[in-house]
Amino acid sequence: MVDVRTRTPVQQAALAVAAVFALVGVLGFIPGITANYDQMTFAGHHSGAMLLGIFMVSILHNIVHLLFGVAGFLAARTTGGARAFLIGGGAVYLVLWLYGLVIDKTSEANFVPFNSADDWLHFVLGIGMIGLGVALGRRAARR
């Protein structure tokens, strides 16, 4: 077991980000927190479920959040893994942001599904995760 006092700031940041993703994945399955829960589909743009009434979700979308959280928990066991999770995950979210901007939201390409709120959240997550990974990763490397 890792002693909390020995975790680097980048590991702590990766754990926090992972916890948020895992929490969001769970919340996506809770009626009331997810509006129109009865309209949730496994995947695709026809899902009418909205996390917090804002972000379009599906069963697949929630599972992806849960898996991303698990990946973050595992990666945070080491400083290098935590940095890679934050920077690599941030890059993935920037790609998802671009993907969301270019697809037709009513087409089969919107299989996860995304809406405009998801797109801009992906942008903020991408920049934030990369920023944390770079800034805190440098501090860990200097130690």
N, CA, C and O atoms as a GROMACS GRO file, in nm:
protein
  572
    1MET      N    1   0.085  -0.119   0.000
    1MET     CA    2   0.000   0.000   0.000
    1MET      C    3   0.089   0.124   0.000
    1MET      O    4   0.190   0.129   0.070
    2VAL      N    5   0.050   0.223  -0.078
    2VAL     CA    6   0.128   0.346  -0.089
    2VAL      C    7   0.092   0.439   0.025
    2VAL      O    8  -0.026   0.463   0.052
    3ASP      N    9   0.192   0.491   0.092
    3ASP     CA   10   0.172   0.588   0.197
    3ASP      C   11   0.133   0.721   0.132
    3ASP      O   12   0.202   0.770   0.043
    4VAL      N   13   0.022   0.779   0.177
    4VAL     CA   14  -0.029   0.904   0.120
    4VAL      C   15   0.078   1.013   0.124
    4VAL      O   16   0.084   1.096   0.033
    5ARG      N   17   0.160   1.014   0.224
    5ARG     CA   18   0.264   1.118   0.238
    5ARG      C   19   0.373   1.104   0.134
    5ARG      O   20   0.449   1.199   0.113
    6THR      N   21   0.384   0.989   0.069
    6THR     CA   22   0.489   0.971  -0.031
    6THR      C   23   0.440   0.997  -0.173
    6THR      O   24   0.519   0.993  -0.267
    7ARG      N   25   0.312   1.024  -0.188
    7ARG     CA   26   0.260   1.054  -0.322
    7ARG      C   27   0.307   1.192  -0.366
    7ARG      O   28   0.306   1.287  -0.288
    8THR      N   29   0.347   1.198  -0.490
    8THR     CA   30   0.388   1.326  -0.547
    8THR      C   31   0.263   1.406  -0.583
    8THR      O   32   0.154   1.350  -0.593
    9PRO      N   33   0.278   1.537  -0.602
    9PRO     CA   34   0.163   1.618  -0.643
    9PRO      C   35   0.100   1.568  -0.774
    9PRO      O   36  -0.022   1.574  -0.788
   10VAL      N   37   0.180   1.519  -0.868
   10VAL     CA   38   0.122   1.470  -0.993
   10VAL      C   39   0.040   1.343  -0.968
   10VAL      O   40  -0.062   1.322  -1.034
   11GLN      N   41   0.082   1.260  -0.875
   11GLN     CA   42   0.004   1.142  -0.840
   11GLN      C   43  -0.127   1.182  -0.772
   11GLN      O   44  -0.232   1.124  -0.799
   12GLN      N   45  -0.120   1.280  -0.684
   12GLN     CA   46  -0.241   1.328  -0.617
   12GLN      C   47  -0.338   1.388  -0.717
   12GLN      O   48  -0.459   1.366  -0.707
   13ALA      N   49  -0.287   1.463  -0.814
   13ALA     CA   50  -0.373   1.522  -0.917
   13ALA      C   51  -0.437   1.412  -1.002
   13ALA      O   52  -0.556   1.420  -1.033
   14ALA      N   53  -0.360   1.311  -1.039
   14ALA     CA   54  -0.414   1.201  -1.119
   14ALA      C   55  -0.522   1.127  -1.041
   14ALA      O   56  -0.624   1.088  -1.098
   15LEU      N   57  -0.500   1.107  -0.913
   15LEU     CA   58  -0.602   1.041  -0.830
   15LEU      C   59  -0.729   1.125  -0.823
   15LEU      O   60  -0.839   1.070  -0.830
   16ALA      N   61  -0.715   1.256  -0.809
   16ALA     CA   62  -0.832   1.344  -0.803
   16ALA      C   63  -0.910   1.340  -0.935
   16ALA      O   64  -1.032   1.331  -0.934
   17VAL      N   65  -0.838   1.348  -1.046
   17VAL     CA   66  -0.903   1.344  -1.177
   17VAL      C   67  -0.971   1.208  -1.196
   17VAL      O   68  -1.084   1.202  -1.244
   18ALA      N   69  -0.903   1.101  -1.160
   18ALA     CA   70  -0.961   0.967  -1.172
   18ALA      C   71  -1.088   0.955  -1.088
   18ALA      O   72  -1.186   0.897  -1.132
   19ALA      N   73  -1.085   1.010  -0.968
   19ALA     CA   74  -1.202   1.004  -0.879
   19ALA      C   75  -1.320   1.079  -0.940
   19ALA      O   76  -1.434   1.034  -0.931
   20VAL      N   77  -1.293   1.192  -1.002
   20VAL     CA   78  -1.400   1.269  -1.066
   20VAL      C   79  -1.460   1.189  -1.182
   20VAL      O   80  -1.582   1.183  -1.195
   21PHE      N   81  -1.376   1.128  -1.264
   21PHE     CA   82  -1.427   1.049  -1.375
   21PHE      C   83  -1.510   0.930  -1.325
   21PHE      O   84  -1.617   0.902  -1.379
   22ALA      N   85  -1.461   0.862  -1.223
   22ALA     CA   86  -1.536   0.749  -1.168
   22ALA      C   87  -1.670   0.797  -1.111
   22ALA      O   88  -1.772   0.732  -1.131
   23LEU      N   89  -1.669   0.908  -1.040
   23LEU     CA   90  -1.792   0.963  -0.983
   23LEU      C   91  -1.890   1.000  -1.094
   23LEU      O   92  -2.009   0.968  -1.083
   24VAL      N   93  -1.843   1.065  -1.198
   24VAL     CA   94  -1.930   1.102  -1.310
   24VAL      C   95  -1.988   0.978  -1.376
   24VAL      O   96  -2.105   0.976  -1.414
   25GLY      N   97  -1.908   0.874  -1.389
   25GLY     CA   98  -1.957   0.749  -1.446
   25GLY      C   99  -2.070   0.689  -1.363
   25GLY      O  100  -2.168   0.640  -1.418
   26VAL      N  101  -2.056   0.693  -1.232
   26VAL     CA  102  -2.160   0.641  -1.143
   26VAL      C  103  -2.283   0.731  -1.148
   26VAL      O  104  -2.396   0.682  -1.159
   27LEU      N  105  -2.262   0.862  -1.139
   27LEU     CA  106  -2.375   0.956  -1.139
   27LEU      C  107  -2.459   0.947  -1.266
   27LEU      O  108  -2.579   0.971  -1.263
   28GLY      N  109  -2.395   0.911  -1.377
   28GLY     CA  110  -2.468   0.895  -1.502
   28GLY      C  111  -2.571   0.784  -1.498
   28GLY      O  112  -2.660   0.779  -1.584
   29PHE      N  113  -2.561   0.695  -1.399
   29PHE     CA  114  -2.657   0.586  -1.386
   29PHE      C  115  -2.762   0.612  -1.277
   29PHE      O  116  -2.842   0.524  -1.245
   30ILE      N  117  -2.764   0.733  -1.222
   30ILE     CA  118  -2.858   0.762  -1.113
   30ILE      C  119  -2.970   0.853  -1.164
   30ILE      O  120  -2.946   0.968  -1.201
   31PRO      N  121  -3.093   0.799  -1.164
   31PRO     CA  122  -3.207   0.882  -1.204
   31PRO      C  123  -3.220   1.003  -1.111
   31PRO      O  124  -3.197   0.992  -0.990
   32GLY      N  125  -3.256   1.114  -1.167
   32GLY     CA  126  -3.267   1.238  -1.090
   32GLY      C  127  -3.144   1.323  -1.110
   32GLY      O  128  -3.154   1.442  -1.140
   33ILE      N  129  -3.027   1.263  -1.094
   33ILE     CA  130  -2.902   1.333  -1.127
   33ILE      C  131  -2.888   1.334  -1.279
   33ILE      O  132  -2.838   1.429  -1.338
   34THR      N  133  -2.932   1.226  -1.339
   34THR     CA  134  -2.940   1.217  -1.485
   34THR      C  135  -3.085   1.236  -1.526
   34THR      O  136  -3.170   1.151  -1.499
   35ALA      N  137  -3.112   1.350  -1.591
   35ALA     CA  138  -3.247   1.380  -1.638
   35ALA      C  139  -3.282   1.289  -1.755
   35ALA      O  140  -3.194   1.243  -1.828
   36ASN      N  141  -3.409   1.264  -1.772
   36ASN     CA  142  -3.457   1.179  -1.882
   36ASN      C  143  -3.391   1.041  -1.878
   36ASN      O  144  -3.360   0.983  -1.982
   37TYR      N  145  -3.371   0.990  -1.759
   37TYR     CA  146  -3.302   0.863  -1.741
   37TYR      C  147  -3.368   0.751  -1.821
   37TYR      O  148  -3.300   0.662  -1.872
   38ASP      N  149  -3.500   0.756  -1.832
   38ASP     CA  150  -3.573   0.652  -1.904
   38ASP      C  151  -3.547   0.656  -2.054
   38ASP      O  152  -3.583   0.562  -2.126
   39GLN      N  153  -3.483   0.762  -2.103
   39GLN     CA  154  -3.452   0.774  -2.245
   39GLN      C  155  -3.307   0.735  -2.277
   39GLN      O  156  -3.261   0.751  -2.390
   40MET      N  157  -3.236   0.685  -2.176
   40MET     CA  158  -3.096   0.646  -2.197
   40MET      C  159  -3.089   0.522  -2.285
   40MET      O  160  -3.161   0.425  -2.263
   41THR      N  161  -3.001   0.526  -2.385
   41THR     CA  162  -2.976   0.412  -2.471
   41THR      C  163  -2.834   0.362  -2.444
   41THR      O  164  -2.757   0.427  -2.373
   42PHE      N  165  -2.802   0.246  -2.500
   42PHE     CA  166  -2.666   0.195  -2.480
   42PHE      C  167  -2.565   0.289  -2.544
   42PHE      O  168  -2.463   0.322  -2.483
   43ALA      N  169  -2.592   0.332  -2.665
   43ALA     CA  170  -2.502   0.422  -2.738
   43ALA      C  171  -2.584   0.495  -2.843
   43ALA      O  172  -2.700   0.461  -2.868
   44GLY      N  173  -2.524   0.594  -2.903
   44GLY     CA  174  -2.588   0.664  -3.014
   44GLY      C  175  -2.649   0.796  -2.977
   44GLY      O  176  -2.672   0.826  -2.860
   45HIS      N  177  -2.674   0.875  -3.080
   45HIS     CA  178  -2.722   1.012  -3.061
   45HIS      C  179  -2.870   1.019  -3.021
   45HIS      O  180  -2.921   1.128  -2.995
   46HIS      N  181  -2.938   0.906  -3.016
   46HIS     CA  182  -3.079   0.905  -2.978
   46HIS      C  183  -3.099   0.903  -2.827
   46HIS      O  184  -3.212   0.917  -2.780
   47SER      N  185  -2.992   0.886  -2.751
   47SER     CA  186  -3.005   0.885  -2.606
   47SER      C  187  -3.052   1.023  -2.561
   47SER      O  188  -2.992   1.125  -2.596
   48GLY      N  189  -3.158   1.026  -2.484
   48GLY     CA  190  -3.211   1.153  -2.435
   48GLY      C  191  -3.168   1.184  -2.293
   48GLY      O  192  -3.208   1.286  -2.237
   49ALA      N  193  -3.087   1.097  -2.233
   49ALA     CA  194  -3.043   1.116  -2.095
   49ALA      C  195  -2.941   1.229  -2.087
   49ALA      O  196  -2.852   1.241  -2.172
   50MET      N  197  -2.956   1.312  -1.983
   50MET     CA  198  -2.868   1.428  -1.967
   50MET      C  199  -2.816   1.434  -1.823
   50MET      O  200  -2.894   1.457  -1.730
   51LEU      N  201  -2.687   1.414  -1.805
   51LEU     CA  202  -2.625   1.424  -1.673
   51LEU      C  203  -2.634   1.568  -1.627
   51LEU      O  204  -2.593   1.660  -1.698
   52LEU      N  205  -2.689   1.588  -1.509
   52LEU     CA  206  -2.712   1.721  -1.452
   52LEU      C  207  -2.800   1.808  -1.542
   52LEU      O  208  -2.802   1.930  -1.528
   53GLY      N  209  -2.872   1.744  -1.632
   53GLY     CA  210  -2.958   1.816  -1.725
   53GLY      C  211  -2.882   1.891  -1.832
   53GLY      O  212  -2.941   1.971  -1.905
   54ILE      N  213  -2.750   1.867  -1.844
   54ILE     CA  214  -2.664   1.944  -1.936
   54ILE      C  215  -2.590   1.855  -2.035
   54ILE      O  216  -2.592   1.881  -2.156
   55PHE      N  217  -2.526   1.750  -1.985
   55PHE     CA  218  -2.436   1.670  -2.065
   55PHE      C  219  -2.504   1.542  -2.113
   55PHE      O  220  -2.556   1.465  -2.032
   56MET      N  221  -2.502   1.520  -2.243
   56MET     CA  222  -2.565   1.403  -2.302
   56MET      C  223  -2.486   1.278  -2.261
   56MET      O  224  -2.364   1.275  -2.273
   57VAL      N  225  -2.558   1.175  -2.213
   57VAL     CA  226  -2.491   1.051  -2.173
   57VAL      C  227  -2.567   0.931  -2.226
   57VAL      O  228  -2.684   0.938  -2.262
   58SER      N  229  -2.497   0.821  -2.228
   58SER     CA  230  -2.553   0.692  -2.263
   58SER      C  231  -2.487   0.589  -2.171
   58SER      O  232  -2.398   0.623  -2.093
   59ILE      N  233  -2.530   0.466  -2.182
   59ILE     CA  234  -2.466   0.362  -2.102
   59ILE      C  235  -2.318   0.353  -2.139
   59ILE      O  236  -2.232   0.345  -2.051
   60LEU      N  237  -2.288   0.355  -2.269
   60LEU     CA  238  -2.149   0.350  -2.314
   60LEU      C  239  -2.069   0.468  -2.261
   60LEU      O  240  -1.956   0.451  -2.214
   61HIS      N  241  -2.125   0.587  -2.267
   61HIS     CA  242  -2.057   0.708  -2.218
   61HIS      C  243  -2.023   0.692  -2.069
   61HIS      O  244  -1.911   0.723  -2.027
   62ASN      N  245  -2.119   0.643  -1.991
   62ASN     CA  246  -2.094   0.623  -1.847
   62ASN      C  247  -1.988   0.518  -1.822
   62ASN      O  248  -1.903   0.534  -1.734
   63ILE      N  249  -1.991   0.410  -1.900
   63ILE     CA  250  -1.890   0.304  -1.884
   63ILE      C  251  -1.751   0.358  -1.919
   63ILE      O  252  -1.654   0.326  -1.851
   64VAL      N  253  -1.742   0.440  -2.024
   64VAL     CA  254  -1.613   0.500  -2.061
   64VAL      C  255  -1.560   0.586  -1.946
   64VAL      O  256  -1.442   0.582  -1.914
   65HIS      N  257  -1.648   0.665  -1.882
   65HIS     CA  258  -1.604   0.745  -1.768
   65HIS      C  259  -1.553   0.657  -1.654
   65HIS      O  260  -1.450   0.686  -1.594
   66LEU      N  261  -1.626   0.551  -1.626
   66LEU     CA  262  -1.583   0.459  -1.520
   66LEU      C  263  -1.447   0.396  -1.553
   66LEU      O  264  -1.360   0.389  -1.466
   67LEU      N  265  -1.430   0.350  -1.675
   67LEU     CA  266  -1.303   0.288  -1.715
   67LEU      C  267  -1.188   0.388  -1.714
   67LEU      O  268  -1.076   0.354  -1.676
   68PHE      N  269  -1.217   0.512  -1.754
   68PHE     CA  270  -1.114   0.616  -1.751
   68PHE      C  271  -1.072   0.643  -1.606
   68PHE      O  272  -0.955   0.666  -1.578
   69GLY      N  273  -1.170   0.641  -1.516
   69GLY     CA  274  -1.138   0.658  -1.374
   69GLY      C  275  -1.051   0.545  -1.322
   69GLY      O  276  -0.953   0.570  -1.251
   70VAL      N  277  -1.085   0.422  -1.356
   70VAL     CA  278  -1.005   0.306  -1.313
   70VAL      C  279  -0.863   0.318  -1.369
   70VAL      O  280  -0.766   0.292  -1.298
   71ALA      N  281  -0.852   0.356  -1.497
   71ALA     CA  282  -0.719   0.372  -1.557
   71ALA      C  283  -0.638   0.477  -1.481
   71ALA      O  284  -0.518   0.460  -1.460
   72GLY      N  285  -0.703   0.584  -1.440
   72GLY     CA  286  -0.634   0.688  -1.364
   72GLY      C  287  -0.588   0.639  -1.228
   72GLY      O  288  -0.478   0.671  -1.184
   73PHE      N  289  -0.674   0.562  -1.160
   73PHE     CA  290  -0.634   0.507  -1.030
   73PHE      C  291  -0.512   0.417  -1.045
   73PHE      O  292  -0.419   0.423  -0.964
   74LEU      N  293  -0.512   0.335  -1.148
   74LEU     CA  294  -0.398   0.244  -1.170
   74LEU      C  295  -0.272   0.322  -1.208
   74LEU      O  296  -0.164   0.293  -1.159
   75ALA      N  297  -0.287   0.420  -1.295
   75ALA     CA  298  -0.172   0.498  -1.341
   75ALA      C  299  -0.112   0.581  -1.228
   75ALA      O  300   0.009   0.604  -1.226
   76ALA      N  301  -0.194   0.624  -1.136
   76ALA     CA  302  -0.147   0.710  -1.027
   76ALA      C  303  -0.059   0.637  -0.926
   76ALA      O  304  -0.008   0.698  -0.832
   77ARG      N  305  -0.042   0.508  -0.944
   77ARG     CA  306   0.046   0.434  -0.852
   77ARG      C  307   0.191   0.476  -0.864
   77ARG      O  308   0.269   0.460  -0.771
   78THR      N  309   0.228   0.531  -0.981
   78THR     CA  310   0.365   0.579  -1.001
   78THR      C  311   0.361   0.723  -1.052
   78THR      O  312   0.262   0.766  -1.110
   79THR      N  313   0.468   0.794  -1.029
   79THR     CA  314   0.477   0.932  -1.077
   79THR      C  315   0.470   0.938  -1.228
   79THR      O  316   0.397   1.019  -1.285
   80GLY      N  317   0.546   0.852  -1.294
   80GLY     CA  318   0.546   0.849  -1.441
   80GLY      C  319   0.410   0.812  -1.498
   80GLY      O  320   0.365   0.868  -1.598
   81GLY      N  321   0.345   0.716  -1.434
   81GLY     CA  322   0.213   0.675  -1.478
   81GLY      C  323   0.111   0.786  -1.461
   81GLY      O  324   0.026   0.807  -1.548
   82ALA      N  325   0.119   0.857  -1.350
   82ALA     CA  326   0.027   0.968  -1.324
   82ALA      C  327   0.046   1.078  -1.428
   82ALA      O  328  -0.052   1.132  -1.480
   83ARG      N  329   0.170   1.110  -1.456
   83ARG     CA  330   0.199   1.214  -1.557
   83ARG      C  331   0.149   1.169  -1.694
   83ARG      O  332   0.089   1.249  -1.767
   84ALA      N  333   0.172   1.045  -1.729
   84ALA     CA  334   0.126   0.992  -1.858
   84ALA      C  335  -0.027   0.993  -1.867
   84ALA      O  336  -0.083   1.026  -1.971
   85PHE      N  337  -0.094   0.956  -1.759
   85PHE     CA  338  -0.240   0.958  -1.756
   85PHE      C  339  -0.292   1.099  -1.779
   85PHE      O  340  -0.383   1.119  -1.859
   86LEU      N  341  -0.234   1.195  -1.710
   86LEU     CA  342  -0.283   1.332  -1.723
   86LEU      C  343  -0.255   1.389  -1.862
   86LEU      O  344  -0.344   1.446  -1.925
   87ILE      N  345  -0.133   1.373  -1.909
   87ILE     CA  346  -0.099   1.430  -2.040
   87ILE      C  347  -0.165   1.350  -2.152
   87ILE      O  348  -0.224   1.409  -2.243
   88GLY      N  349  -0.156   1.219  -2.147
   88GLY     CA  350  -0.217   1.135  -2.251
   88GLY      C  351  -0.368   1.146  -2.250
   88GLY      O  352  -0.431   1.159  -2.355
   89GLY      N  353  -0.427   1.142  -2.130
   89GLY     CA  354  -0.572   1.157  -2.119
   89GLY      C  355  -0.618   1.294  -2.165
   89GLY      O  356  -0.723   1.307  -2.228
   90GLY      N  357  -0.539   1.396  -2.133
   90GLY     CA  358  -0.572   1.531  -2.180
   90GLY      C  359  -0.569   1.538  -2.332
   90GLY      O  360  -0.654   1.603  -2.393
   91ALA      N  361  -0.471   1.472  -2.391
   91ALA     CA  362  -0.463   1.470  -2.538
   91ALA      C  363  -0.584   1.398  -2.597
   91ALA      O  364  -0.639   1.442  -2.699
   92VAL      N  365  -0.625   1.290  -2.534
   92VAL     CA  366  -0.745   1.218  -2.580
   92VAL      C  367  -0.866   1.310  -2.574
   92VAL      O  368  -0.948   1.311  -2.666
   93TYR      N  369  -0.878   1.386  -2.467
   93TYR     CA  370  -0.993   1.475  -2.454
   93TYR      C  371  -0.989   1.590  -2.554
   93TYR      O  372  -1.094   1.637  -2.598
   94LEU      N  373  -0.871   1.634  -2.591
   94LEU     CA  374  -0.864   1.736  -2.697
   94LEU      C  375  -0.904   1.677  -2.832
   94LEU      O  376  -0.969   1.744  -2.912
   95VAL      N  377  -0.867   1.552  -2.857
   95VAL     CA  378  -0.911   1.486  -2.980
   95VAL      C  379  -1.064   1.470  -2.978
   95VAL      O  380  -1.129   1.491  -3.080
   96LEU      N  381  -1.121   1.432  -2.863
   96LEU     CA  382  -1.267   1.420  -2.852
   96LEU      C  383  -1.335   1.555  -2.874
   96LEU      O  384  -1.442   1.562  -2.935
   97TRP      N  385  -1.274   1.662  -2.826
   97TRP     CA  386  -1.327   1.797  -2.848
   97TRP      C  387  -1.333   1.827  -2.998
   97TRP      O  388  -1.436   1.872  -3.049
   98LEU      N  389  -1.222   1.802  -3.066
   98LEU     CA  390  -1.220   1.826  -3.211
   98LEU      C  391  -1.320   1.737  -3.283
   98LEU      O  392  -1.391   1.783  -3.373
   99TYR      N  393  -1.326   1.611  -3.246
   99TYR     CA  394  -1.421   1.518  -3.306
   99TYR      C  395  -1.564   1.569  -3.289
   99TYR      O  396  -1.644   1.568  -3.383
  100GLY      N  397  -1.596   1.612  -3.168
  100GLY     CA  398  -1.729   1.663  -3.140
  100GLY      C  399  -1.763   1.788  -3.220
  100GLY      O  400  -1.879   1.810  -3.254
  101LEU      N  401  -1.661   1.869  -3.249
  101LEU     CA  402  -1.685   1.991  -3.327
  101LEU      C  403  -1.713   1.961  -3.474
  101LEU      O  404  -1.788   2.035  -3.538
  102VAL      N  405  -1.654   1.855  -3.528
  102VAL     CA  406  -1.664   1.832  -3.672
  102VAL      C  407  -1.776   1.735  -3.712
  102VAL      O  408  -1.818   1.735  -3.827
  103ILE      N  409  -1.824   1.653  -3.619
  103ILE     CA  410  -1.928   1.556  -3.658
  103ILE      C  411  -2.065   1.622  -3.661
  103ILE      O  412  -2.089   1.725  -3.598
  104ASP      N  413  -2.153   1.561  -3.736
  104ASP     CA  414  -2.294   1.597  -3.734
  104ASP      C  415  -2.354   1.528  -3.611
  104ASP      O  416  -2.354   1.406  -3.602
  105LYS      N  417  -2.404   1.606  -3.517
  105LYS     CA  418  -2.453   1.549  -3.390
  105LYS      C  419  -2.574   1.457  -3.410
  105LYS      O  420  -2.608   1.379  -3.320
  106THR      N  421  -2.639   1.465  -3.526
  106THR     CA  422  -2.755   1.378  -3.551
  106THR      C  423  -2.719   1.256  -3.634
  106THR      O  424  -2.808   1.182  -3.677
  107SER      N  425  -2.590   1.234  -3.657
  107SER     CA  426  -2.547   1.121  -3.739
  107SER      C  427  -2.499   1.005  -3.652
  107SER      O  428  -2.484   1.018  -3.531
  108GLU      N  429  -2.476   0.893  -3.716
  108GLU     CA  430  -2.423   0.775  -3.647
  108GLU      C  431  -2.280   0.798  -3.595
  108GLU      O  432  -2.232   0.724  -3.510
  109ALA      N  433  -2.213   0.901  -3.645
  109ALA     CA  434  -2.079   0.933  -3.596
  109ALA      C  435  -2.083   0.977  -3.450
  109ALA      O  436  -1.982   0.970  -3.380
  110ASN      N  437  -2.197   1.022  -3.405
  110ASN     CA  438  -2.214   1.065  -3.266
  110ASN      C  439  -2.259   0.945  -3.182
  110ASN      O  440  -2.368   0.945  -3.124
  111PHE      N  441  -2.175   0.843  -3.176
  111PHE     CA  442  -2.212   0.717  -3.113
  111PHE      C  443  -2.196   0.715  -2.963
  111PHE      O  444  -2.254   0.629  -2.898
  112VAL      N  445  -2.119   0.808  -2.904
  112VAL     CA  446  -2.090   0.799  -2.760
  112VAL      C  447  -2.209   0.841  -2.671
  112VAL      O  448  -2.234   0.762  -2.580
  113PRO      N  449  -2.281   0.940  -2.679
  113PRO     CA  450  -2.298   1.057  -2.765
  113PRO      C  451  -2.244   1.185  -2.700
  113PRO      O  452  -2.216   1.188  -2.581
  114PHE      N  453  -2.229   1.289  -2.782
  114PHE     CA  454  -2.183   1.421  -2.737
  114PHE      C  455  -2.286   1.527  -2.775
  114PHE      O  456  -2.359   1.512  -2.872
  115ASN      N  457  -2.288   1.634  -2.696
  115ASN     CA  458  -2.359   1.756  -2.736
  115ASN      C  459  -2.259   1.871  -2.721
  115ASN      O  460  -2.143   1.847  -2.687
  116SER      N  461  -2.301   1.992  -2.746
  116SER     CA  462  -2.208   2.107  -2.740
  116SER      C  463  -2.148   2.125  -2.602
  116SER      O  464  -2.031   2.160  -2.588
  117ALA      N  465  -2.228   2.101  -2.498
  117ALA     CA  466  -2.175   2.112  -2.362
  117ALA      C  467  -2.063   2.010  -2.339
  117ALA      O  468  -1.961   2.042  -2.277
  118ASP      N  469  -2.082   1.888  -2.388
  118ASP     CA  470  -1.977   1.786  -2.377
  118ASP      C  471  -1.851   1.831  -2.450
  118ASP      O  472  -1.740   1.816  -2.399
  119ASP      N  473  -1.870   1.887  -2.570
  119ASP     CA  474  -1.755   1.931  -2.650
  119ASP      C  475  -1.669   2.029  -2.572
  119ASP      O  476  -1.547   2.013  -2.565
  120TRP      N  477  -1.731   2.129  -2.515
  120TRP     CA  478  -1.652   2.233  -2.446
  120TRP      C  479  -1.598   2.184  -2.313
  120TRP      O  480  -1.493   2.231  -2.268
  121LEU      N  481  -1.668   2.092  -2.250
  121LEU     CA  482  -1.612   2.029  -2.130
  121LEU      C  483  -1.488   1.948  -2.167
  121LEU      O  484  -1.389   1.949  -2.094
  122HIS      N  485  -1.492   1.879  -2.280
  122HIS     CA  486  -1.375   1.803  -2.326
  122HIS      C  487  -1.256   1.896  -2.349
  122HIS      O  488  -1.143   1.860  -2.317
  123PHE      N  489  -1.281   2.013  -2.405
  123PHE     CA  490  -1.173   2.110  -2.426
  123PHE      C  491  -1.111   2.151  -2.292
  123PHE      O  492  -0.989   2.150  -2.277
  124VAL      N  493  -1.195   2.188  -2.197
  124VAL     CA  494  -1.145   2.231  -2.066
  124VAL      C  495  -1.071   2.118  -1.996
  124VAL      O  496  -0.964   2.140  -1.938
  125LEU      N  497  -1.126   1.996  -2.002
  125LEU     CA  498  -1.058   1.881  -1.942
  125LEU      C  499  -0.923   1.856  -2.008
  125LEU      O  500  -0.823   1.831  -1.940
  126GLY      N  501  -0.919   1.861  -2.139
  126GLY     CA  502  -0.794   1.838  -2.211
  126GLY      C  503  -0.686   1.936  -2.171
  126GLY      O  504  -0.574   1.896  -2.138
  127ILE      N  505  -0.718   2.064  -2.174
  127ILE     CA  506  -0.621   2.167  -2.137
  127ILE      C  507  -0.582   2.152  -1.990
  127ILE      O  508  -0.463   2.160  -1.956
  128GLY      N  509  -0.680   2.131  -1.904
  128GLY     CA  510  -0.652   2.119  -1.761
  128GLY      C  511  -0.566   1.999  -1.727
  128GLY      O  512  -0.472   2.010  -1.648
  129MET      N  513  -0.598   1.884  -1.787
  129MET     CA  514  -0.521   1.763  -1.757
  129MET      C  515  -0.378   1.775  -1.809
  129MET      O  516  -0.283   1.739  -1.740
  130ILE      N  517  -0.363   1.826  -1.930
  130ILE     CA  518  -0.227   1.844  -1.984
  130ILE      C  519  -0.150   1.943  -1.898
  130ILE      O  520  -0.033   1.921  -1.867
  131GLY      N  521  -0.214   2.051  -1.860
  131GLY     CA  522  -0.148   2.151  -1.774
  131GLY      C  523  -0.102   2.091  -1.643
  131GLY      O  524   0.010   2.115  -1.599
  132LEU      N  525  -0.189   2.013  -1.579
  132LEU     CA  526  -0.151   1.948  -1.453
  132LEU      C  527  -0.036   1.851  -1.474
  132LEU      O  528   0.060   1.850  -1.396
  133GLY      N  529  -0.045   1.771  -1.578
  133GLY     CA  530   0.060   1.672  -1.604
  133GLY      C  531   0.195   1.736  -1.631
  133GLY      O  532   0.297   1.689  -1.582
  134VAL      N  533   0.195   1.844  -1.710
  134VAL     CA  534   0.321   1.912  -1.743
  134VAL      C  535   0.376   1.985  -1.621
  134VAL      O  536   0.492   1.967  -1.585
  135ALA      N  537   0.293   2.066  -1.558
  135ALA     CA  538   0.341   2.148  -1.445
  135ALA      C  539   0.382   2.062  -1.326
  135ALA      O  540   0.491   2.081  -1.271
  136LEU      N  541   0.298   1.968  -1.288
  136LEU     CA  542   0.330   1.886  -1.171
  136LEU      C  543   0.432   1.779  -1.204
  136LEU      O  544   0.507   1.736  -1.116
  137GLY      N  545   0.435   1.735  -1.328
  137GLY     CA  546   0.536   1.638  -1.372
  137GLY      C  547   0.675   1.697  -1.367
  137GLY      O  548   0.770   1.629  -1.330
  138ARG      N  549   0.687   1.823  -1.404
  138ARG     CA  550   0.818   1.891  -1.395
  138ARG      C  551   0.864   1.899  -1.251
  138ARG      O  552   0.981   1.876  -1.220
  139ARG      N  553   0.770   1.934  -1.162
  139ARG     CA  554   0.807   1.944  -1.020
  139ARG      C  555   0.856   1.810  -0.968
  139ARG      O  556   0.951   1.804  -0.890
  140ALA      N  557   0.790   1.701  -1.011
  140ALA     CA  558   0.830   1.567  -0.966
  140ALA      C  559   0.967   1.531  -1.022
  140ALA      O  560   1.047   1.467  -0.954
  141ALA      N  561   0.995   1.572  -1.146
  141ALA     CA  562   1.124   1.541  -1.208
  141ALA      C  563   1.238   1.614  -1.140
  141ALA      O  564   1.350   1.565  -1.136
  142ARG      N  565   1.209   1.734  -1.088
  142ARG     CA  566   1.313   1.813  -1.020
  142ARG      C  567   1.348   1.760  -0.882
  142ARG      O  568   1.454   1.792  -0.828
  143ARG      N  569   1.260   1.680  -0.825
  143ARG     CA  570   1.284   1.628  -0.689
  143ARG      C  571   1.403   1.539  -0.683
  143ARG      O  572   1.436   1.488  -0.577
   0.00000   0.00000   0.00000
